[in-house]
Amino acid sequence: MLVTTDGRRDTLTEVRLDRRGESVVSLIGRAGPGTTAEPRSYRVLELWSEVPLRLDGIRGAVGP
């Protein structure tokens, strides 16, 4: 879940996981229904899991 600077929540769509071994997983997806006419800035990424996990780091990128 992504949270915009004005507090709106957007879900990720077209999500897929790219597993890189036992300890690294990349989550790849598109932000919600934003358009180029309505650019959005995000301030928070919410992550959760149904099983316990330990998060060692987050790295982000913005694509086209």
C-alpha positions as CSV (number, residue, x, y, z in Angstrom):
1,M,0.0,0.0,0.0
2,L,1.3,3.5,-0.9
3,V,0.2,6.6,1.0
4,T,0.2,9.9,-0.9
5,T,1.5,13.2,0.6
6,D,-2.2,14.2,1.1
7,G,-3.0,11.0,3.0
8,R,-4.8,9.0,0.2
9,R,-4.0,5.3,0.0
10,D,-3.2,3.6,-3.3
11,T,-2.8,-0.1,-3.8
12,L,-0.3,-1.7,-6.0
13,T,-1.6,-3.3,-9.2
14,E,0.0,-5.8,-11.6
15,V,2.1,-7.0,-8.6
16,R,4.6,-9.8,-9.0
17,L,7.4,-11.1,-6.8
18,D,10.9,-11.6,-8.0
19,R,12.6,-14.1,-5.6
20,R,16.3,-13.8,-5.5
21,G,17.2,-16.8,-3.3
22,E,16.0,-17.5,0.2
23,S,16.5,-14.1,1.7
24,V,15.8,-11.5,-1.0
25,V,12.4,-10.8,-2.7
26,S,11.6,-7.9,-5.0
27,L,8.0,-6.6,-5.1
28,I,7.2,-5.1,-8.5
29,G,4.0,-3.3,-9.3
30,R,2.2,-0.2,-10.5
31,A,0.8,2.5,-8.3
32,G,-3.0,2.9,-8.3
33,P,-5.2,4.9,-10.6
34,G,-3.0,8.0,-11.0
35,T,-2.7,9.6,-14.4
36,T,-0.2,12.0,-15.9
37,A,-2.8,14.7,-15.5
38,E,-2.9,13.9,-11.8
39,P,0.7,13.2,-10.7
40,R,1.0,11.8,-7.2
41,S,3.8,12.0,-4.6
42,Y,4.1,9.2,-2.1
43,R,5.5,9.5,1.4
44,V,4.8,6.1,2.9
45,L,5.0,2.5,1.8
46,E,3.1,0.1,4.0
47,L,4.3,-3.6,4.0
48,W,2.8,-6.5,5.9
49,S,3.0,-10.2,5.9
50,E,0.8,-13.1,7.1
51,V,3.9,-14.8,8.5
52,P,6.6,-13.4,10.7
53,L,9.5,-11.9,8.9
54,R,12.5,-9.7,9.5
55,L,13.2,-6.7,7.2
56,D,16.8,-5.8,6.8
57,G,16.4,-3.0,4.3
58,I,14.2,-1.4,1.7
59,R,15.4,0.0,-1.6
60,G,13.1,1.8,-4.0
61,A,13.0,2.9,-7.6
62,V,10.7,4.8,-9.8
63,G,10.1,3.5,-13.3
64,P,8.4,4.7,-16.4
